[in-house]
Amino acid sequence: MNEPKPEVADDLPEQLRIRREKRESLLSRGIAPYPVAVPRTASLSEIRKRHKDLPIDVGTGIIESLTGRVIFKRDTGKLCFATLREGDGTELQAMFSLDKVGEELLNAWKSDVDLGDLVSVTGEIITSKRGELSILANNFAMASKSLRPLPVEHKPLSEETRVRMRYVDLIVRPEARVNARTRPIVMKSLRNSFDTRGFIEVETPMLQVMHGGATARPFKTKSNAYDMELFLRIAPELFLKRCVVGGLERVFEINRNFRNEGADSSHSPEFAMIETYQSYGDWNSMADLTRELVQESAKAVFGSHVVKHHDGTENDLGGEWREVDFYTAISEGVGEKVTAETSKENLKKYAEKLGMKVDPKWITGKLAEEIFEDLYNGKLDIPTFVKGFPIDTSPLVRAHRKLPGVAEKWDLYIDGFELATGYSELIDPVIQRERLVEQAKLGASGDLEAMSLDEDFLRAMEFGMPPMGGMGMGVDRLLMALTGLGIRETILFPLVKPEEN
């Protein structure tokens, strides 16, 4: 893919050419189309709050200078109307009257200003004869000349256009502005929730000498200064656990992770994640914490545990959440009893009956997980903790205290997708070394997702790691659970391929 070619003036569409000519006209008259500053005494939202009870058809005598983007414009003979919009979506009417501004200024407004331009309007705050709060202009200034027309209001932007040109999406679509402001509300709620429970927020490296903390294919890069290969972080787990060894008993990090894998409605190569570890906790305490984090985020956004999706549907995230056993769920799906001790050959038979393609490189636990995904993909809508995953796919997790071959690991599903995963963490450095050696063997045999043998992490464990629970949750997916949107809508600027010429 190549970057789009720069536009040559002679080849421009008429709308773009006319706007560039207006820019040149402004410059020729000594008017800055892109000034360093313009008059501004208040925001549109502040004006609306101050004068919300103003009667119909009155003047306040108060002169203000207001700024906004022109999103509507009606030029008549002696009286012109426009709608100004600022970044949060607040709108205000601007009125230009011949007897107030004079013929020269009125003509300049009509000829120089287009939809999409950012302007400063100075005048009296009034209400119109229809009761519309307005600014009756006595002057205006161009704040920034728009060289491209805005999309037509009644024609919805395609998803590809929304994602590729989010700046336009934010200008024209109220939902985009709401989505952008929902995320910081959720982030603030998460941090407050952790803070009230005594957790410390830390930062760990994004550039790592080896990849670990999850089974995923990493992005590779190189440090020229150190002349060495580096990996973009796939998970912060191993560094957060080092913090716990050092005595930071409750830690969390809201981080960017990078996984060199597929992209779809719930996966992005670059994504935000929250990971947390609690000394003397386990998978059960982490399930409780995760439920509380999600519920408190829902309350911060919606005022209750009932979330309202963009399509109008609602989902109640309140109360206790359902728990199901991983192998019991598979057994119900295939119609025969399946346990962690079921052979790989029998699992293959179940997979073939389901019409699945089995990768010969899959280990037994991986095959069981793929069967579960095939059976329940998109079906677990109400909040559900699926508990008791295979031990051989969970190299950093403690073995189940009762069930052989099972790890104390759960996955949380909401709206049919995996939102979070939690564990009772493995703290025995001898067993951890054995597990990572097995991972290294898988990597040597061609498994691109296998973890590396991290000697420094093992050394940290050998100083004594307390019993603990851990949890990882996708922040982008949390926004999906709250809003019902796909992941490309919850990420402000998701990765997209360059445009073709």
N, C-alpha and C positions, 0 to 999 in steps of 0.2 A: 504494500500500500504506500502511496506517495502522498505528501501533503498537498492540499489544494493549491493551484497556481494563483499567484497574486493577480488581482483584477487590473486590467488596463483600462484607462478612462474611456477610450473609444468603444470598448466592448461592453460597457456597463448597461444593465437594464435601465429603462427610462427613469424609474423612481429613484434609483441610486444616483444617476447622472444629475437629475434636477436638484437633489439635496446637496450634492457637491458644488453645484453652481451657486446655490444659496449660501453655502459656506464662503465661497470666493467673493460673493457680493457683500457679505458682512465684513470681510477683511478689507475690501476696497473702500468701504465707508468708515473704516477705523473702528469697527465694532468687533470685539473679541468673541469668536464662537466658542472658545474654551477658556474662559477667564480663570484667574487664580482664585477668585472669591466673588461671591454675589451677596446682596443683602439678605439676611435671614434672622428674624427676631424670635420665631417660635416654630414648632413643628405643627403639622396639620392636626395631629391627634391632640396636642395641647390646646389648640384653638377650639376644637370640637368639645373638649371637656369644659373649657372656660365659659363657653356660650351655648351650652346644650339646652338651656331653657329660654332662649331669646324669642320674643314674640314675632309674629309675621310682619314683614314689611317695615322693619325699623333699622335705623343706623345707630351704631354704638359710639361713633366719634373716635374710635380707637384705630390708629394706623399701625399696621403690621407689615412685615416683609416675609412672605411665605414662599417655599420652594416645593417643587413636585414635578413629576413627569406628566406631560400632556397626553391623556388617554382618550379624550373626547374633545371635539372642537366644532363649533357651529358659528360660522361667520355670516352675519346678516348685514344690512346696510349700516345702521347707526348703533347697533348693540350686538356685541359678540359674546358668546358663552364658551367656556372650556371647563373640563374637569381635570384637576390636578390630583395625582396619586403619589404618596410617599412609600417608602420601603415596606412598612408594615401593612400596607393595603388601605390605609385611611385616605379618603378622598374628600375634596372640597371644591366647590364651584368658584370659578373666577369669572368676573363680568367686566367687559370693556365697553364703556359708553362714549360716544363721540363727544358729548358736551363735557365729559370729565377728562379725557386724555387728549383730545384734539385730533384733527384729521391725519397728521403725519404719523403719530404714534399708533393710531388705530390701523392705518394702512400697513405699517411695519409689522404689527401683530398678525394681520391677515396674510401678508406675503412671506414673512421670514420664518414663522413658527409652523412646524409640522407635528403630526402625531408622533409621540416618542421622544420629542425634545424635552430636556430638563430646563425649567425656567424659574426665575425669581419674579414674583409679582408683589408690588407694594401698593397698599391701598387700605380703605376703611372696611372693617368687619361689619357686615350687614346681614339682614335676611331679605330674600327676594319677596315679590308679591305672592309667590307660592309657598313661602315659608322656608326656602332652601338657604341654609347658612352659606354665606358667600364672602368673597373679598371683592370689593368694587375698586378696580384698579385705577391708580393715577400714574403708574409707571410699570415697566417690566424690563427684565434683562435676561439674555440668553445665558444659561448656566452650562449647557453642553448640547451642541447640535447633533442630533441623531442622523447618521448618514444612511441608515437602513430603516425601512418601514417595519412597523410591528405587524405580527400576524393578524389576520382578520379574526375579530372576537368570536364570531359564531362558527368558526371552523376549528375544531379541537386539534391541538398538536398531536402528532403521532408519538408513541412512546420513544421511538428512536430519536426524534427531534428533541423531545423533552430532556432526554439523557445527554444528548450530544451538545445541546445549547441550553444548559440549565439556566443561564443568565436570562434568556428570553422566557423560559418557563416561569421563572420567579416574577418577571414583569407582568405576564398576562394571566397567570392561573392562580387563583386564591389558594387552591389546595396545595400547590407547591410551596407557597409562603408559610402555610400552616405546618406542613411537614418539616420545613427547615427549622421552625421554632419549637416543634415538638421534641426534637432530638436533645437540645440543651436542657429542656425540662426534665427529660428522663435521666440525663447524665447527672444533673444536680440532685435528683432524687436518689440515684444509686450511691453517690458520694455521701449524702446525708445519712442514708441507711447504714452504710459501713461505719461512718463516723460515730453514730449513736451506739454502735456495738463494739467500739474500741479497736477497729481495724486501722492500720497505717497504710497509706497509699505510697507505693514506691515505683521507681522506674528501673527497668532492666534493659540490657542492650538489644538493639534491633539488628546490628551486625554481629554475627557470631562465628566463631572458628569452626564449629560443627553444629549440625542441626539436631534438635532433640526436643523432648517434651510432648511430642505427638507423632503419629505415623502419617506423614504427608510428604509429598515431593516438594523440595525447597527450590527457591530461586538462588542462583549462584551469581556472585560478583567477585571483584578482585580489588585488593588494596595495593595501590602503587607504592605507598610509603613503606609498607611492611613486606611487599612482594609475596603476597599470600592469597590463597583463595578464601573467600568468606561466603557466608550464607545469610540471606535475609531471614529473620526470625519466623518460625512457623508456630511457636508457642513460647511463653515466658516461664514455663513451669520449673525448669531446672534451676533457674536463677532465683525464683521466688522461694523455692525450697531451701536454697542456700541461706536466704534471709531468715527462715524459720530456724535453721541450725544455729544461726548467730544470735538467736534470742528475740527476734521480732515475731512474736507468737501469733499475731493475726495480721496478715498482709493482703493487699489486693493491688492489682494494676489494671487500668483501662488502657489498652494498647492497640497498636496496629500490627496485624500479622499478615504474612504473605505466603500463599501456598500455590505452587505452580501446577494447578489442576484445572478441571473444567469449570465453566461458568454457566449458570442457569438461573432460574427464578429464586433460588435460595442459596446460591454459591457465588462468591466473587473472589478473584485472585488476591485482592487486597481488601481486608475487612477489619472491623473493630471488634475487640473481644475483651471481656472482663474475666480475669482469673483471680481466685482467692484461695488462701490456705489458712486453716485454723488449727492451732495446736490443741491436742486433746479433744478434737472433734472426730467424726467419722462420716460415712456416707449418709447416715440418717440425719445427723445434725446439719449437713450441707444441703440436704433436700429441704429441710425446714427453712434454712436461710434463703435458698433460691426462691422458694414460694413467696416468702415475705418480700424479697427484693422486687419480684415481678408485681406483686399485689400493690406494694407501695408506689411503684412507678405508675401503675394504672391509676391509682388514686391521685397522684400528682398531675396527671394529664386530664383525667375525666371527672375527678371528684368522687369517684366510687370505683369498685372493683369490676364494674360492668364496662367493658371497652366497646367503643363504637367504631366499626370499620368504615372505610371510605365508601363502600357500596351500600351503607345503611344497615347492615346486619350488626347484631350485638353478640358479645360473648362474655359470659360471667366467669371471671377468674377468681372469685372469692371462695372462702371456705377451705376445707381440706381437699387434697387432690388424689385422684385414683392412682393405685399402684398395681402393676401386673408383673408377673415373673416372666423373664425372657424365654426360658425353655418351655414353660407352660403355654405361652402364647404360640410358640412354634408348633407344639404338640397339637393344639386346637386347630391350627391352620392346616396341618398335613394329615390330621386324623389318626396319628399314631404317637405313642409316647416317645419324646425326644429329651435327652438329658445331655449334660456336658460329657458323658462317657459314651454317647452314641458315636459309632465309628464314622470315619470320613466316607467310607464306601456307602453306608446307609444314607448319609446326608446327600451324597451325590444322587442316589435314587430318588429322594424326595425332590431335589432340585430339578431333575430331569422330568419328573411328573408335572412340575409347575411350568415346564417349558423354558427353564433358565439355561443360559450358556455358562458352563463352569470353567473357570480359568484353572488350568492344572497347577499354577503356582500358589493358589490359595491354600493356606493351612486350614486345619479343621475348624478352628474358631471363626476364621474369616468366612468360610463357607456357611456356617451357621448364621452369621450376621447377614450375609447376602440373602439367605432364605427368609430371614425375618423381614428384611427390607422389601423383598418381593411380595410377601404376604400382607404387609401393613403399610406400605408406602402410601401416604396421603389419606390414611384412614383414621389416625388417632387425632381427632379434632379437639376433644375436651382435654384439659391438662392431665397428662398421664406420665407417671414415672415408670419406665420399664427397667426392672432391676435384675441383676445377676448375669452379667455378660461372661463370655469365655475368658479364661485366664490367659490363654496363649496369644490373645490380641490385646492384652492389657498389661504391657511390660512394667509399668510404673505403679501398679495397683496391688493392694494386699489381697491375698487369697481369702475367699469366703471362710468365715470361722466355722461353718458346718458342712457346706456342700463342696465336694471335691471337684476340681476342674473349673470352678466358678470364681470370678473376681467380685469383690464388693464395689461394683460400679453400676450406676444407673444412667440412663438417658431420659431427658424430659422432652416430651412431644406436646406441641400445641398447634392447632390448625393444620395438622398433618405433617409438620416438619419438626426436625430435632432442634430444640432451642438451647439446651444446656446439657452438660454431663458432669457427674460428680462421683467421688471415690472415697473409700478408706485408703489412705496412701501407704504404699510399701515403704517401710523404714529400716528393714534389715539389709545392711550393705552387702552381705555375702550373697543373699538371694538376688539382690538387685544386680550385682555383677553377673551372675549366671544368666539373668534375663537379658541384659544388654549384650552379653556375648552371643546369645541366640539371635538377637536382632542384627548384630554385626554379620553373622553367618547368612542371614536372610539377605542382607544388603549385598554381600559378596556374591550371592547366587542370582542377583539381578533385581531384587525388590527395591525399587526407587523410593519407597515410603518408609523403609526400615530405619530405626534410629541408629545413631553412632554410639560407640563405646566412649563415654565421657569420663575420663579418669579423674578430672578435678571434681566433678559432681560426686563420684564415688568416694573420693577422699573426704569431701565435706560430710557425707553420710557417716563415714567412719569416726567422726568426732561426736556422733550421737544425735540422731534426729528424733524429736518427740513424736508420739502417736499423733496423727492429724487427719483431717478431712480436707479435700480439695474440690474445687468446682471451676468449670469454665463455661461461659455463656456468651454467645454472639450478641453484641450490642445491636448490630443491624437487624438481626433476627428478632430481638426483643421489640424493636420498632415494628417489624412485620407483624408480630403477635398483637401489638396494640392497635395497629392501623389497618391490618389486612392487606397492605401493599406488598409488592414484590421487592426483592432486595435492591434492585437498581433504582427504586424510588426512595428507599430509606437512606441510601448513600447519596450525598449531595452531588459528588462528581465521581461516579463509578468509571472504571477502566473501560474505554471503548476503542475499537480499531480506528485508525485515521481514515478520513473520508477519501473515497476514490476521486480521481480527477473527473 
